[in-house]
Amino acid sequence: MEKHSFSFYFSRKFADFAGLFMAFFSTIILSVLFLQDTRKQNYELLHTKPISAAKYVIGKVSVGFFICFVTLLILNLVFWGLCLIYTRESGFEVKLLDFFIATICYIVPNMLMIICVYALISIIFKTSLPAVPLLIFYMVYSNMGTRNAEGVYGYYGRPFAIMVRFPGQLFDTAPPPMVVFNQSCLLLVSLGIVVICIQIWKRKRI
């Protein structure tokens, strides 16, 4: 720990757990986000309201993101507090900022992608239920290991994965090689999905 604080390494292990937890939590809790809106009477009523497609889609995505972000913030505070309690006698350095940085880098883009997938499926099929099995398969894909160029099996990340895993030991928590590119792509793809959702909502309104 000459280069980094104890919480630098622990926060990555936290991101491993919280990323997996938030993927399942988002899949379950967001299933009700569009549920009322996609019922026939509510769906027809929404299309007669003067609210614009952009406001509706961005509003829904924002609400889903806010719910997940608050849950994630609580998890950050709980695990930071536990880390402080269990390391106070050892004198390890624990920073709340390390938890926030790991969360923003390794969880927030994935969470946004999940919400946008829900929005897209709900608007296309007029129900959010098909998104549940789709996201479960997406999580399985994201969590699968691969073999590197030398044929060694391990977790090296997958394109557009919605989970970032740190399966090594506590002080062996190097991010997967493609994590920066992947997380950046998730943000861009999420933005693209929002734009597509707005266009689909407009067409269905007409």
Backbone as a chain_set.jsonl record, in Angstrom:
{"seq": "MEKHSFSFYFSRKFADFAGLFMAFFSTIILSVLFLQDTRKQNYELLHTKPISAAKYVIGKVSVGFFICFVTLLILNLVFWGLCLIYTRESGFEVKLLDFFIATICYIVPNMLMIICVYALISIIFKTSLPAVPLLIFYMVYSNMGTRNAEGVYGYYGRPFAIMVRFPGQLFDTAPPPMVVFNQSCLLLVSLGIVVICIQIWKRKRI", "coords": {"N": [[0.813, -1.218, 0.0], [2.035, 1.183, -0.569], [1.762, 2.762, -2.802], [-0.997, 3.19, -3.145], [-4.008, 3.81, -1.255], [-5.623, 1.692, 1.224], [-8.356, 1.613, 0.751], [-8.463, 2.101, -1.937], [-7.972, -0.336, -3.211], [-9.912, -1.913, -1.936], [-12.25, -0.623, -2.724], [-12.496, -1.353, -5.372], [-13.049, -4.035, -5.18], [-15.447, -3.688, -3.955], [-16.822, -2.477, -6.072], [-16.952, -4.662, -7.767], [-18.714, -6.378, -6.381], [-20.961, -4.605, -5.981], [-21.586, -3.864, -8.587], [-22.526, -6.255, -9.682], [-24.667, -6.706, -7.952], [-26.252, -4.395, -8.415], [-26.938, -4.77, -11.055], [-28.737, -6.929, -10.977], [-30.587, -5.82, -9.188], [-31.472, -3.522, -10.583], [-32.635, -4.741, -12.806], [-34.842, -6.003, -11.648], [-36.25, -3.961, -10.15], [-36.702, -1.941, -12.021], [-38.536, -2.999, -13.695], [-41.06, -2.173, -13.142], [-41.097, 0.435, -13.87], [-42.046, 1.325, -16.378], [-44.386, 0.017, -16.386], [-47.041, 0.862, -15.646], [-47.427, 2.872, -17.536], [-47.545, 1.516, -19.946], [-49.896, 0.181, -20.029], [-53.019, -0.18, -21.691], [-55.041, 1.916, -21.494], [-53.661, 3.968, -20.166], [-51.487, 4.267, -21.867], [-52.613, 5.216, -24.258], [-53.651, 7.591, -23.289], [-51.353, 9.015, -22.562], [-50.291, 9.569, -25.065], [-51.978, 11.489, -25.947], [-51.464, 13.665, -24.487], [-49.874, 16.921, -24.107], [-47.167, 16.679, -23.603], [-43.818, 16.419, -24.682], [-42.046, 14.005, -26.745], [-39.316, 13.798, -26.149], [-39.16, 14.88, -23.555], [-40.703, 13.031, -22.167], [-39.34, 10.51, -22.519], [-36.7, 11.112, -21.61], [-37.353, 11.93, -19.067], [-38.387, 9.555, -17.92], [-36.131, 7.862, -18.072], [-34.421, 9.335, -16.449], [-35.71, 9.206, -13.963], [-35.557, 6.436, -13.42], [-32.763, 6.192, -13.345], [-32.192, 7.848, -11.176], [-33.387, 6.469, -9.011], [-31.826, 4.125, -8.954], [-29.313, 5.259, -8.576], [-29.483, 6.474, -6.061], [-29.794, 4.199, -4.462], [-27.319, 3.03, -4.977], [-25.658, 4.984, -3.903], [-26.262, 4.766, -1.181], [-25.272, 2.181, -0.724], [-22.554, 2.708, -1.134], [-21.955, 4.382, 1.064], [-22.55, 2.67, 3.202], [-20.69, 0.524, 2.867], [-18.305, 1.926, 2.931], [-18.415, 2.873, 5.566], [-18.358, 0.394, 6.954], [-15.859, -0.461, 6.157], [-14.24, 1.453, 7.404], [-14.778, 0.864, 10.11], [-13.818, -1.79, 10.443], [-11.142, -1.549, 9.879], [-10.003, 0.256, 11.571], [-8.309, -0.306, 13.722], [-6.041, -1.206, 12.526], [-4.912, 0.878, 11.198], [-5.118, 1.452, 8.491], [-5.474, 3.43, 5.545], [-8.457, 4.916, 4.625], [-10.588, 6.097, 2.197], [-13.449, 7.897, 1.281], [-13.722, 8.95, -1.218], [-12.428, 7.168, -2.918], [-14.29, 5.108, -3.145], [-16.373, 6.444, -4.452], [-15.147, 7.11, -6.904], [-14.603, 4.561, -7.991], [-17.213, 3.678, -8.245], [-18.358, 5.487, -10.1], [-16.756, 5.022, -12.334], [-16.924, 2.224, -12.849], [-19.521, 1.275, -12.447], [-21.72, 3.098, -12.851], [-21.958, 3.71, -15.754], [-22.791, 1.164, -16.651], [-25.177, 0.812, -15.3], [-26.719, 2.858, -16.39], [-26.929, 1.928, -18.998], [-28.506, -0.373, -18.647], [-30.931, 0.776, -17.827], [-31.594, 2.215, -20.132], [-31.923, 0.138, -21.982], [-34.189, -1.039, -20.9], [-35.999, 1.058, -21.355], [-36.057, 1.15, -24.172], [-37.025, -1.437, -24.911], [-39.519, -1.368, -23.623], [-40.863, 0.713, -24.936], [-40.904, -0.192, -27.569], [-42.282, -2.686, -27.456], [-44.445, -2.07, -25.924], [-44.576, -2.955, -23.349], [-42.711, -3.763, -20.424], [-41.887, -6.259, -19.688], [-40.572, -8.168, -21.505], [-37.973, -7.273, -21.308], [-36.805, -8.265, -19.023], [-35.943, -11.146, -19.167], [-34.176, -10.732, -21.288], [-32.235, -8.972, -20.235], [-31.209, -10.577, -18.227], [-29.923, -12.585, -19.708], [-28.097, -10.878, -20.873], [-26.579, -10.138, -18.646], [-25.441, -12.612, -17.999], [-23.872, -13.011, -20.268], [-22.132, -10.813, -19.924], [-20.745, -11.552, -17.671], [-19.233, -13.706, -18.304], [-16.188, -15.514, -18.629], [-13.139, -15.413, -20.635], [-10.58, -16.532, -22.955], [-7.224, -15.436, -23.141], [-4.661, -14.16, -25.41], [-2.612, -15.949, -24.941], [-3.95, -18.193, -24.289], [-4.838, -18.458, -21.723], [-7.34, -18.85, -19.346], [-9.663, -16.514, -18.072], [-11.048, -13.519, -16.535], [-11.403, -11.043, -18.754], [-12.946, -9.086, -19.653], [-15.739, -8.12, -21.725], [-17.038, -7.037, -24.924], [-19.214, -4.292, -24.642], [-20.134, -5.099, -22.166], [-22.127, -5.198, -19.188], [-21.184, -5.38, -16.684], [-18.381, -5.026, -14.569], [-15.805, -6.944, -13.535], [-13.689, -7.892, -10.79], [-11.991, -10.317, -10.17], [-9.655, -11.158, -8.923], [-7.179, -11.399, -6.205], [-7.238, -9.304, -3.202], [-5.265, -7.265, -3.435], [-4.737, -7.462, -6.064], [-6.154, -6.135, -8.257], [-6.428, -5.202, -10.912], [-8.024, -3.424, -13.531], [-10.03, -4.879, -16.202], [-8.528, -5.216, -19.488], [-9.94, -3.793, -21.535], [-11.605, -1.993, -20.313], [-11.889, 0.852, -20.102], [-12.436, 1.719, -22.713], [-14.747, 0.209, -23.134], [-16.568, 1.148, -21.159], [-16.831, 3.777, -21.978], [-18.008, 3.398, -24.463], [-20.465, 2.322, -23.652], [-21.707, 4.55, -22.525], [-22.002, 6.184, -24.798], [-23.582, 4.535, -26.44], [-25.841, 4.322, -24.832], [-26.774, 6.951, -24.921], [-27.405, 7.031, -27.644], [-29.478, 5.133, -27.692], [-31.426, 6.445, -26.197], [-32.051, 8.541, -27.958], [-33.111, 7.031, -30.073], [-35.335, 5.931, -28.777], [-36.855, 8.224, -28.363], [-37.507, 8.915, -30.999], [-39.005, 6.659, -31.768], [-41.153, 6.868, -29.988], [-42.286, 9.229, -30.9], [-43.166, 8.419, -33.452], [-45.042, 6.455, -32.779], [-46.835, 8.036, -31.527], [-47.918, 9.551, -33.543]], "CA": [[0.0, 0.0, 0.0], [2.883, 2.365, -0.676], [1.288, 3.596, -3.909], [-2.416, 3.513, -3.021], [-4.626, 3.543, 0.045], [-6.328, 0.407, 1.338], [-9.685, 1.752, 0.146], [-8.316, 2.056, -3.398], [-8.142, -1.739, -3.594], [-11.186, -2.401, -1.42], [-13.343, -0.037, -3.509], [-12.639, -2.123, -6.61], [-13.783, -5.234, -4.774], [-16.812, -3.205, -3.745], [-17.397, -2.29, -7.404], [-17.24, -6.001, -8.267], [-19.958, -6.816, -5.738], [-22.07, -3.67, -6.204], [-21.959, -3.93, -9.998], [-23.353, -7.448, -9.846], [-25.91, -6.482, -7.197], [-27.063, -3.369, -9.07], [-27.473, -5.324, -12.302], [-29.942, -7.676, -10.612], [-31.53, -4.888, -8.569], [-32.049, -2.7, -11.643], [-33.491, -5.593, -13.632], [-36.089, -6.265, -10.934], [-36.972, -2.758, -9.733], [-37.085, -1.121, -13.169], [-39.615, -3.647, -14.442], [-42.307, -1.446, -12.87], [-40.939, 1.835, -14.273], [-42.92, 1.592, -17.522], [-45.513, -0.91, -16.332], [-48.307, 1.603, -15.657], [-47.538, 3.657, -18.774], [-47.783, 0.678, -21.124], [-51.274, -0.321, -20.034], [-53.699, 0.397, -22.852], [-55.703, 3.201, -21.246], [-52.637, 4.962, -19.849], [-50.654, 4.462, -23.056], [-53.353, 6.089, -25.172], [-53.775, 8.903, -22.655], [-50.054, 9.692, -22.648], [-50.092, 10.054, -26.434], [-52.845, 12.646, -26.205], [-50.979, 14.769, -23.663], [-48.961, 17.801, -24.847], [-45.766, 16.433, -23.259], [-43.036, 16.013, -25.852], [-41.421, 12.682, -26.674], [-38.018, 13.943, -25.483], [-39.391, 15.063, -22.117], [-41.209, 11.778, -21.606], [-38.29, 9.486, -22.488], [-35.616, 11.554, -20.722], [-37.911, 11.928, -17.716], [-38.454, 8.172, -17.458], [-34.754, 7.39, -17.874], [-33.877, 10.069, -15.3], [-36.316, 8.65, -12.747], [-34.933, 5.137, -13.205], [-31.371, 6.412, -12.962], [-32.177, 8.426, -9.829], [-33.681, 5.395, -8.061], [-30.652, 3.255, -8.875], [-28.172, 6.016, -8.068], [-29.67, 6.627, -4.617], [-29.468, 2.887, -3.897], [-25.87, 2.879, -5.094], [-25.05, 5.913, -2.94], [-26.418, 4.154, 0.137], [-24.297, 1.088, -0.662], [-21.233, 3.322, -0.98], [-21.806, 4.859, 2.44], [-22.55, 1.512, 4.101], [-19.431, -0.216, 2.761], [-17.254, 2.82, 3.424], [-18.496, 2.83, 7.024], [-17.871, -0.912, 7.393], [-14.404, -0.475, 5.926], [-13.653, 2.261, 8.484], [-14.921, 0.155, 11.381], [-13.006, -3.0, 10.515], [-9.715, -1.259, 9.665], [-9.565, 1.356, 12.441], [-7.213, -0.74, 14.589], [-4.854, -1.499, 11.712], [-4.334, 2.133, 10.712], [-5.2, 1.563, 7.038], [-6.091, 4.657, 5.042], [-9.736, 4.66, 3.963], [-11.124, 7.335, 1.627], [-14.761, 7.782, 0.644], [-13.539, 9.319, -2.622], [-12.076, 5.955, -3.672], [-15.538, 4.407, -3.429], [-17.111, 7.214, -5.464], [-14.454, 6.99, -8.188], [-14.858, 3.203, -8.497], [-18.63, 3.609, -8.612], [-18.581, 6.261, -11.326], [-16.038, 4.409, -13.456], [-17.199, 0.816, -13.114], [-20.911, 0.872, -12.247], [-22.7, 4.05, -13.383], [-22.267, 3.493, -17.182], [-23.523, -0.093, -16.796], [-26.519, 1.042, -14.79], [-27.404, 3.678, -17.39], [-27.22, 1.058, -20.142], [-29.63, -1.223, -18.274], [-32.135, 1.615, -17.845], [-31.913, 2.543, -21.526], [-32.454, -1.083, -22.595], [-35.571, -1.134, -20.428], [-36.8, 2.067, -22.048], [-36.205, 0.751, -25.573], [-37.916, -2.6, -24.983], [-40.862, -0.965, -23.195], [-41.485, 1.55, -25.959], [-41.132, -1.002, -28.771], [-43.26, -3.754, -27.247], [-45.517, -1.55, -25.071], [-44.489, -3.642, -22.061], [-41.321, -3.898, -19.994], [-41.619, -7.638, -19.284], [-39.547, -8.855, -22.305], [-36.633, -6.802, -20.965], [-36.268, -9.025, -17.89], [-35.085, -12.261, -19.619], [-33.112, -10.207, -22.144], [-31.174, -8.443, -19.379], [-30.58, -11.707, -17.53], [-28.967, -13.127, -20.672], [-27.055, -9.846, -21.025], [-25.714, -10.258, -17.478], [-24.68, -13.858, -18.147], [-22.848, -12.711, -21.277], [-21.168, -9.869, -19.358], [-20.016, -12.18, -16.577], [-18.49, -14.874, -18.795], [-14.754, -15.371, -18.848], [-12.62, -15.715, -21.973], [-9.149, -16.879, -22.984], [-6.405, -14.385, -23.752], [-3.851, -14.582, -26.551], [-1.786, -17.085, -24.526], [-4.82, -19.323, -23.989], [-5.138, -18.508, -20.289], [-8.746, -18.512, -19.097], [-9.843, -15.538, -16.998], [-11.985, -12.447, -16.858], [-10.715, -9.966, -19.46], [-13.963, -8.143, -20.123], [-16.386, -8.409, -23.005], [-17.565, -5.814, -25.552], [-20.522, -3.806, -24.193], [-20.538, -5.783, -20.936], [-22.75, -4.31, -18.195], [-20.561, -5.645, -15.388], [-16.92, -5.029, -14.539], [-15.451, -7.844, -12.444], [-12.326, -7.893, -10.268], [-11.994, -11.612, -9.497], [-8.37, -11.485, -8.31], [-7.021, -11.148, -4.774], [-7.52, -7.922, -2.803], [-4.274, -6.332, -3.978], [-4.571, -7.78, -7.482], [-7.444, -5.663, -8.771], [-6.262, -4.432, -12.14], [-9.239, -3.473, -14.368], [-9.882, -5.6, -17.473], [-7.815, -4.394, -20.468], [-10.779, -2.971, -22.403], [-12.665, -1.4, -19.501], [-12.077, 2.277, -20.392], [-13.122, 1.78, -24.007], [-16.078, -0.379, -22.997], [-17.429, 2.042, -20.39], [-17.096, 4.942, -22.835], [-18.969, 2.953, -25.475], [-21.767, 2.182, -23.016], [-22.289, 5.891, -22.393], [-22.403, 6.631, -26.132], [-24.696, 3.701, -26.891], [-27.005, 4.721, -24.03], [-27.26, 8.197, -25.518], [-28.04, 6.658, -28.91], [-30.74, 4.448, -27.403], [-32.384, 7.49, -25.789], [-32.478, 9.211, -29.191], [-33.979, 6.085, -30.785], [-36.588, 5.856, -28.013], [-37.609, 9.456, -28.636], [-38.042, 8.819, -32.359], [-40.068, 5.642, -31.772], [-42.305, 7.427, -29.266], [-42.91, 10.196, -31.809], [-43.893, 7.691, -34.503], [-46.212, 5.8, -32.195], [-47.789, 9.082, -31.194], [-48.601, 9.916, -34.785]], "C": [[0.846, 1.267, 0.0], [2.384, 3.317, -1.751], [-0.15, 4.057, -3.716], [-2.911, 3.188, -1.617], [-5.304, 2.18, 0.038], [-7.679, 0.476, 0.626], [-9.622, 1.775, -1.37], [-8.559, 0.633, -3.899], [-9.512, -2.262, -3.159], [-12.352, -1.872, -2.249], [-13.542, -0.771, -4.824], [-13.335, -3.451, -6.33], [-15.249, -4.876, -4.508], [-17.522, -3.036, -5.087], [-17.751, -3.634, -8.035], [-18.569, -6.494, -7.697], [-21.144, -5.93, -6.116], [-22.52, -3.681, -7.66], [-22.857, -5.106, -10.282], [-24.707, -7.268, -9.155], [-26.824, -5.503, -7.925], [-27.635, -3.858, -10.389], [-28.756, -6.09, -12.016], [-31.007, -6.749, -10.035], [-32.233, -4.048, -9.629], [-33.012, -3.507, -12.5], [-34.845, -5.829, -12.967], [-36.879, -4.978, -10.702], [-37.452, -1.939, -10.925], [-38.194, -1.76, -14.003], [-40.948, -2.927, -14.241], [-42.252, 0.003, -13.361], [-41.894, 2.213, -15.397], [-44.221, 0.799, -17.458], [-46.858, -0.2, -16.413], [-48.517, 2.324, -16.985], [-47.919, 2.796, -19.978], [-49.145, -0.027, -21.08], [-52.09, 0.484, -21.037], [-54.293, 1.768, -22.589], [-54.693, 4.306, -20.94], [-51.78, 5.292, -21.059], [-51.334, 5.416, -24.035], [-53.473, 7.499, -24.601], [-52.484, 9.692, -22.763], [-49.816, 10.275, -24.034], [-51.023, 11.201, -26.802], [-52.408, 13.865, -25.397], [-49.996, 15.625, -24.466], [-47.485, 17.585, -24.533], [-45.015, 15.897, -24.476], [-42.412, 14.641, -25.631], [-40.103, 12.74, -25.912], [-38.193, 14.066, -23.972], [-39.85, 13.759, -21.473], [-40.086, 10.756, -21.449], [-37.182, 9.875, -21.514], [-36.093, 11.558, -19.271], [-37.939, 10.526, -17.127], [-37.052, 7.614, -17.167], [-34.135, 8.051, -16.64], [-34.418, 9.516, -13.984], [-35.687, 7.292, -12.412], [-33.493, 5.266, -12.737], [-31.287, 6.947, -11.537], [-32.414, 7.352, -8.767], [-32.451, 4.508, -7.856], [-29.463, 3.986, -8.253], [-28.272, 6.213, -6.561], [-29.334, 5.318, -3.902], [-27.968, 2.669, -3.889], [-25.143, 3.782, -4.108], [-25.125, 5.356, -1.527], [-25.424, 3.009, 0.315], [-22.886, 1.623, -0.465], [-20.983, 3.717, 0.473], [-21.73, 3.694, 3.433], [-21.201, 0.796, 4.053], [-18.233, 0.641, 3.169], [-17.229, 2.81, 4.949], [-17.976, 1.511, 7.582], [-16.362, -1.02, 7.238], [-13.682, 0.318, 7.015], [-13.653, 1.495, 9.804], [-13.938, -0.998, 11.495], [-11.515, -2.757, 10.269], [-9.177, -0.207, 10.632], [-8.392, 0.965, 13.333], [-5.928, -0.994, 13.811], [-4.186, -0.243, 11.173], [-4.342, 2.28, 9.212], [-5.913, 2.858, 6.652], [-7.343, 4.306, 4.241], [-10.329, 5.983, 3.508], [-12.474, 7.063, 0.965], [-14.664, 8.083, -0.848], [-13.189, 8.108, -3.478], [-13.322, 5.167, -4.063], [-16.326, 5.112, -4.534], [-16.485, 7.074, -6.844], [-14.708, 5.611, -8.811], [-16.293, 3.06, -8.972], [-18.889, 4.293, -9.943], [-17.938, 5.572, -12.531], [-16.572, 3.036, -13.847], [-18.658, 0.389, -12.968], [-21.908, 1.793, -12.952], [-22.971, 3.857, -14.876], [-23.078, 2.218, -17.42], [-24.982, 0.082, -16.388], [-27.344, 1.851, -15.79], [-27.799, 2.848, -18.601], [-28.427, 0.176, -19.854], [-30.939, -0.448, -18.343], [-32.562, 1.921, -19.276], [-32.453, 1.331, -22.281], [-33.902, -1.278, -22.178], [-36.473, -0.17, -21.186], [-37.079, 1.635, -23.484], [-37.192, -0.41, -25.723], [-39.353, -2.208, -24.649], [-41.579, -0.169, -24.267], [-41.784, 0.75, -27.224], [-42.293, -1.97, -28.587], [-44.456, -3.323, -26.394], [-45.646, -2.332, -23.767], [-43.019, -3.821, -21.71], [-40.926, -5.34, -19.693], [-40.589, -8.354, -20.158], [-38.123, -8.434, -21.96], [-35.991, -7.637, -19.871], [-35.419, -10.209, -18.356], [-33.93, -11.784, -20.5], [-31.936, -9.71, -21.308], [-30.488, -9.546, -18.576], [-29.557, -12.376, -18.447], [-27.796, -12.159, -20.883], [-26.068, -9.919, -19.858], [-24.849, -11.515, -17.545], [-23.543, -13.654, -19.146], [-21.74, -11.831, -20.679], [-20.263, -10.523, -18.329], [-19.163, -13.362, -17.029], [-17.013, -14.551, -18.971], [-14.371, -15.718, -20.281], [-11.159, -16.162, -21.856], [-8.38, -15.764, -23.682], [-5.572, -14.958, -24.896], [-2.978, -15.795, -26.216], [-2.626, -18.317, -24.182], [-5.181, -19.468, -22.527], [-6.573, -18.032, -20.06], [-8.834, -17.539, -17.921], [-10.862, -14.497, -17.406], [-11.205, -11.276, -17.462], [-11.693, -8.931, -19.992], [-14.514, -8.56, -21.474], [-16.935, -7.122, -23.594], [-18.984, -5.524, -25.064], [-21.043, -4.542, -22.953], [-21.106, -4.776, -19.946], [-22.297, -4.652, -16.78], [-19.055, -5.609, -15.552], [-16.514, -5.845, -13.318], [-13.976, -7.698, -12.078], [-12.134, -9.191, -9.477], [-10.69, -11.978, -8.791], [-8.355, -11.252, -6.808], [-7.173, -9.65, -4.489], [-6.552, -6.925, -3.422], [-3.93, -6.637, -5.437], [-5.872, -7.424, -8.201], [-7.279, -4.778, -10.002], [-7.531, -4.546, -12.981], [-8.989, -4.296, -15.629], [-9.274, -4.678, -18.533], [-8.7, -3.412, -21.24], [-11.799, -2.144, -21.629], [-12.921, 0.072, -19.849], [-12.847, 2.449, -21.697], [-14.56, 1.295, -23.876], [-17.028, 0.568, -22.27], [-17.784, 3.294, -21.187], [-18.133, 4.594, -23.901], [-20.366, 2.813, -24.888], [-22.466, 3.532, -22.876], [-22.797, 6.395, -23.747], [-23.603, 5.85, -26.651], [-25.972, 4.055, -26.122], [-27.622, 5.997, -24.568], [-27.979, 7.913, -26.833], [-29.382, 5.979, -28.709], [-31.808, 5.444, -26.986], [-32.937, 8.208, -27.017], [-33.433, 8.313, -29.983], [-35.342, 5.981, -30.096], [-37.474, 7.066, -28.285], [-38.258, 9.387, -30.012], [-39.176, 7.791, -32.451], [-41.322, 6.168, -31.095], [-43.056, 8.435, -30.144], [-43.746, 9.479, -32.857], [-45.136, 7.011, -33.968], [-47.291, 6.834, -31.826], [-48.584, 9.509, -32.414], [-49.605, 8.819, -35.148]], "O": [[0.42, 2.303, 0.511], [2.555, 4.531, -1.64], [-0.495, 5.182, -4.077], [-2.307, 2.396, -0.894], [-5.53, 1.591, -1.019], [-8.096, -0.484, -0.022], [-10.622, 1.497, -2.031], [-9.263, 0.424, -4.887], [-10.188, -2.962, -3.913], [-13.335, -2.583, -2.459], [-14.658, -0.805, -5.342], [-14.118, -3.933, -7.149], [-16.159, -5.652, -4.798], [-18.687, -3.408, -5.226], [-18.742, -3.737, -8.758], [-19.436, -6.966, -8.432], [-22.197, -6.424, -6.519], [-23.708, -3.524, -7.94], [-23.832, -4.991, -11.025], [-25.75, -7.629, -9.699], [-28.026, -5.741, -8.043], [-28.706, -3.412, -10.802], [-29.751, -5.928, -12.724], [-32.189, -6.876, -10.355], [-33.451, -3.879, -9.582], [-34.078, -3.02, -12.875], [-35.875, -5.852, -13.64], [-38.064, -4.919, -11.03], [-38.505, -1.305, -10.85], [-38.728, -1.129, -14.916], [-41.856, -3.051, -15.062], [-43.248, 0.722, -13.279], [-42.485, 3.293, -15.378], [-45.057, 0.891, -18.356], [-47.73, -0.62, -17.174], [-49.633, 2.384, -17.5], [-48.542, 3.285, -20.921], [-49.494, -0.754, -22.01], [-51.873, 1.684, -21.207], [-54.078, 2.694, -23.371], [-54.845, 5.439, -21.396], [-51.392, 6.443, -21.262], [-50.694, 6.318, -24.576], [-53.405, 8.482, -25.339], [-52.506, 10.895, -23.024], [-49.215, 11.341, -24.171], [-50.867, 11.813, -27.859], [-52.92, 14.966, -25.598], [-49.356, 15.129, -25.393], [-46.631, 18.238, -25.133], [-45.513, 15.036, -25.202], [-42.266, 14.176, -24.501], [-39.8, 11.847, -25.121], [-37.467, 13.437, -23.202], [-39.432, 13.426, -20.364], [-39.9, 10.198, -20.368], [-36.77, 9.063, -20.685], [-35.334, 11.23, -18.359], [-37.56, 10.325, -15.973], [-36.829, 6.976, -16.138], [-33.412, 7.407, -15.879], [-33.678, 9.375, -13.01], [-35.331, 7.032, -11.262], [-33.053, 4.542, -11.844], [-30.409, 6.545, -10.774], [-31.727, 7.323, -7.746], [-32.086, 4.186, -6.725], [-28.697, 3.397, -7.491], [-27.266, 6.132, -5.857], [-28.672, 5.323, -2.864], [-27.41, 2.178, -2.908], [-24.124, 3.389, -3.54], [-24.166, 5.46, -0.762], [-24.807, 2.876, 1.372], [-22.106, 1.049, 0.295], [-19.929, 3.42, 1.036], [-20.947, 3.727, 4.383], [-20.63, 0.493, 5.101], [-17.252, 0.12, 3.7], [-16.161, 2.746, 5.558], [-17.24, 1.501, 8.568], [-15.676, -1.597, 8.082], [-12.628, -0.102, 7.493], [-12.654, 1.479, 10.524], [-13.295, -1.166, 12.531], [-10.709, -3.672, 10.436], [-8.015, 0.185, 10.528], [-7.564, 1.812, 13.668], [-4.842, -0.996, 14.391], [-3.033, -0.283, 10.742], [-3.645, 3.146, 8.683], [-6.826, 3.316, 7.339], [-7.296, 3.508, 3.305], [-10.552, 6.884, 4.316], [-12.619, 6.119, 0.189], [-15.428, 7.542, -1.648], [-13.604, 8.024, -4.634], [-13.406, 4.625, -5.165], [-16.872, 4.47, -5.432], [-17.194, 6.935, -7.84], [-14.991, 5.505, -10.004], [-16.561, 2.402, -9.977], [-19.563, 3.74, -10.812], [-18.514, 5.547, -13.618], [-16.665, 2.716, -15.032], [-19.005, -0.737, -13.324], [-22.846, 1.31, -13.586], [-24.141, 3.838, -15.256], [-23.951, 2.189, -18.287], [-25.895, -0.428, -17.039], [-28.521, 1.566, -16.011], [-28.876, 3.038, -19.167], [-29.282, -0.005, -20.721], [-31.939, -0.951, -18.856], [-33.751, 1.891, -19.595], [-33.339, 1.471, -23.124], [-34.747, -1.64, -22.997], [-37.572, -0.532, -21.607], [-38.21, 1.743, -23.958], [-38.087, -0.364, -26.567], [-40.293, -2.656, -25.306], [-42.776, -0.356, -24.484], [-42.8, 0.982, -27.88], [-43.175, -2.071, -29.44], [-45.374, -4.111, -26.166], [-46.716, -2.358, -23.158], [-42.182, -4.008, -22.592], [-39.749, -5.618, -19.467], [-39.777, -9.101, -19.613], [-37.17, -9.146, -22.277], [-34.765, -7.715, -19.792], [-34.252, -10.283, -17.972], [-32.84, -12.355, -20.467], [-30.78, -9.989, -21.626], [-29.297, -9.443, -18.28], [-28.45, -12.698, -18.013], [-26.652, -12.58, -21.05], [-24.861, -9.778, -20.055], [-23.67, -11.485, -17.192], [-22.408, -14.067, -18.91], [-20.556, -12.08, -20.903], [-19.127, -10.087, -18.137], [-18.448, -13.954, -16.221], [-16.644, -13.459, -19.404], [-15.18, -16.248, -21.042], [-10.589, -16.161, -20.765], [-8.833, -15.218, -24.688], [-5.762, -16.105, -25.298], [-2.641, -16.58, -27.103], [-2.081, -19.362, -23.827], [-5.762, -20.475, -22.123], [-6.968, -16.959, -20.516], [-8.164, -17.718, -16.904], [-11.462, -14.577, -18.478], [-10.443, -10.604, -16.767], [-11.302, -8.006, -20.703], [-13.857, -9.249, -22.255], [-17.269, -6.201, -22.849], [-19.845, -6.403, -25.073], [-22.25, -4.598, -22.721], [-20.637, -3.641, -19.866], [-22.938, -4.268, -15.802], [-18.514, -6.097, -16.544], [-16.841, -5.478, -12.189], [-13.131, -7.42, -12.929], [-12.116, -9.166, -8.247], [-10.627, -13.01, -8.123], [-9.385, -10.946, -6.208], [-7.229, -8.835, -5.41], [-6.965, -5.861, -3.883], [-2.945, -6.126, -5.971], [-6.591, -8.298, -8.685], [-7.916, -3.731, -10.114], [-8.067, -5.644, -13.136], [-7.848, -4.399, -16.078], [-9.488, -3.467, -18.478], [-8.255, -2.312, -21.565], [-12.759, -1.644, -22.216], [-14.077, 0.492, -19.884], [-13.793, 3.232, -21.772], [-15.479, 1.892, -24.435], [-18.16, 0.77, -22.708], [-18.897, 3.809, -21.085], [-19.02, 5.392, -24.203], [-21.35, 3.145, -25.548], [-23.675, 3.638, -23.084], [-23.885, 6.963, -23.835], [-24.527, 6.424, -27.228], [-27.059, 4.083, -26.7], [-28.844, 6.115, -24.662], [-29.034, 8.485, -27.105], [-30.322, 6.218, -29.468], [-32.969, 5.309, -27.373], [-34.139, 8.456, -27.112], [-34.446, 8.784, -30.5], [-36.378, 5.949, -30.761], [-38.692, 6.941, -28.421], [-39.421, 9.757, -30.175], [-40.18, 8.022, -33.126], [-42.432, 5.938, -31.575], [-44.286, 8.492, -30.137], [-44.884, 9.865, -33.129], [-46.172, 6.993, -34.632], [-48.486, 6.538, -31.818], [-49.778, 9.793, -32.324], [-50.293, 8.925, -36.164]]}, "num_chains": 1, "name": "protein.A"}
